[in-house]
């Protein structure tokens, strides 16, 4: 069996089929899923960081509140020690016990706050009277506080909670006492933990809802990409007309615009390729047939041979000119077609007139020379004007007027070629710039292939300009190339 051979197109099709993912892989590894996973991971990370930050902030605020409570209680105690006994209206003197009694009777401690008094190294009284296990009269904390001689603030850690305290020693004569404000954060910590748990529960619910919404939004945002894929699959060599509608001003819209522009370029390239093939097959078929027929009938007569060689040579020269014209038209669609430079309009007009007078015996006239400069390709512009002049000679007779001129007006440079020949019928004036088009009333067949005016139009368009035609049958024609002084393509020298 002969080996199976694939063309480049079949190979691309085989590669494309291999690269296409099945439906389940598109779901689990598609862009939409990856966006959702990235969103969820980012949300989980930011949520964890936020929860930890909130937890730390709550603990810091708890410490600040406890410190304020401790300091305020000690300030009130100090003011009392410097005041008078409300029962006797006399200073307290050395009666530290009386100070403790009055303070404890008049102050109701905050929740989880305990007021403890120590007198001469022993537990005296407390408010409230019921104390936690760690603050009982014989506890290690109380025995530790009995030894204080100077004010001290700190915290003691247990297996379940933390005890904040602020101790204020009192020395009146031989009586020594210690006033202690203690705070147990067991219930406060529970409240903080419960608040964090509520935050986590709410965050999980919000994350679930946000994930569903993110899946829906991602689907809508990626809809243009799916449309782009479908459009790309539907494009063939014979149909490049489909375009994707542009919505919004984001990156996807920019991608859509870029894709549409690519399709425009591809459509232009394919159209140019088809036109080139059609033009070549259309115009080359005749001279090839003529050459083939004469060569097949070629005899031994030297005169006949000489005539046949001349005819074949002429047809080959015409084919060469035709190929050159086709290549030139193909190049007009390339970005490097023009070699821009600053051109003096007056000098260029004089050069064009001098070159045109050598084309044929006519009544040549230079009607006007424009003054100014233009950014253009001197060689291509000269080629276009010479094509118009050559076209004028082919449709005029000896003694007919052919006039050239230029002028600068309204931001444009205008170059014209006017003749007094046979003119162009109104029905032919629109199609005369098409490839292989000739006037129906032309008196003779030109030597070219009907591409001269197409080349003129292509050169003008490449400069961002246009070609204007005014003609009446029997009264001649005027072709005008209009080139903007400020080219739209941003050309400069």
Order of alpha helices (4+ residues) and beta strands (2+ residues): alpha-alpha-alpha-beta-beta-alpha-beta-beta-alpha-beta-beta-beta-alpha-alpha-alpha-alpha-beta-alpha-beta-beta-alpha-beta-beta-alpha-beta-beta
